[in-house]
Amino acid sequence: MTGISIQVSEENGFTILTISGPINSYTFTELQEKINKYAGKVNLAIHLGGVTTMTSAGIGVILAAIEDTEAAGKKIFIIAPSEIARLAMESTGFMDSFPILNSIKELQ
């Protein structure tokens, strides 16, 4: 089984977490630890273009990050989710809760 890859970068005043691989019951804690390091503290972008699997565990982590970041008055965006990530988000019935941008260039 392959693991998750999380790269951190900075651009346009945002901390960008670029996620690749599966987000599932085996990998969500690593994602949660990394996101919790930044959520609510900085403007955050979570790039999901390389996500190959996304279960409800990952959805929960991302929804919590959105809530924490917005509550702190910071900005948060989901960037270019893969088709698998997009379908997982749509399946929740809360698609409007995910602030989605098509590319990092749209961050402001």
C-alpha positions in Angstrom: 0.0 0.0 0.0 1.3 3.4 -0.9 1.2 6.3 1.6 0.2 9.9 1.4 2.5 12.6 0.3 2.1 16.1 1.7 4.2 18.9 0.4 4.2 22.4 2.0 4.9 25.6 0.1 4.0 29.3 0.3 2.5 31.5 -2.4 0.4 34.8 -2.4 0.2 34.9 1.4 -1.1 31.3 1.6 0.4 28.1 3.0 -0.3 25.5 0.4 -0.5 21.8 1.3 -0.2 19.7 -1.8 -1.7 16.2 -1.2 -0.9 13.1 -3.3 -2.0 9.6 -2.8 -4.9 8.0 -0.8 -6.7 9.8 2.0 -8.2 6.9 3.9 -8.3 5.3 7.3 -4.6 4.5 7.1 -3.4 8.0 6.1 -5.9 10.5 7.5 -4.1 10.9 10.8 -1.0 12.1 8.9 -3.1 14.5 7.0 -4.9 15.7 10.2 -1.6 16.3 12.0 -0.2 18.4 9.1 -3.5 20.4 8.5 -3.8 21.0 12.3 -0.4 22.6 12.2 -1.7 25.4 10.0 -5.6 25.5 10.2 -6.7 28.6 11.9 -3.2 30.1 12.1 -2.6 31.0 8.4 -4.4 31.5 5.1 -4.5 27.9 3.9 -4.9 26.2 0.5 -5.2 22.4 0.2 -4.3 21.2 -3.2 -6.1 17.8 -3.9 -5.1 17.3 -7.5 -3.1 14.2 -6.7 -5.6 12.4 -4.4 -6.2 8.9 -5.6 -8.8 7.8 -2.9 -10.8 9.8 -0.4 -12.9 8.4 2.3 -15.2 10.0 4.9 -12.2 10.2 7.3 -10.4 12.6 4.9 -13.6 14.6 4.3 -14.0 15.0 8.1 -10.4 16.3 8.4 -10.9 18.9 5.6 -14.3 20.0 6.9 -12.8 20.6 10.4 -10.0 22.6 8.8 -12.4 24.8 6.9 -14.4 25.4 10.1 -11.3 26.1 12.2 -9.7 28.4 9.6 -12.9 30.4 8.9 -13.6 30.7 12.7 -10.1 32.3 13.1 -10.9 34.8 10.4 -8.4 33.3 7.9 -9.0 32.2 4.3 -9.1 28.6 3.2 -9.5 27.1 -0.3 -9.5 23.6 -1.8 -7.4 23.7 -5.0 -8.1 21.6 -8.1 -9.5 18.5 -6.5 -9.0 15.3 -8.5 -12.1 13.7 -9.9 -12.1 11.2 -7.1 -11.8 13.9 -4.4 -14.5 15.9 -6.1 -16.9 12.9 -6.1 -16.2 12.2 -2.5 -16.9 15.8 -1.5 -20.1 15.8 -3.6 -21.3 12.6 -1.9 -21.4 14.4 1.4 -24.2 16.6 0.3 -22.1 19.5 1.6 -20.4 20.5 -1.6 -21.2 24.2 -1.0 -19.1 24.0 2.2 -15.9 23.4 0.2 -14.5 26.7 -1.2 -13.0 25.3 -4.4 -10.6 27.1 -6.8 -9.3 25.6 -10.1 -5.7 26.6 -9.6 -3.2 28.1 -7.2 -3.1 31.2 -9.5 -6.6 32.1 -8.3 -5.4 32.5 -4.6 -5.9 36.0 -3.3 
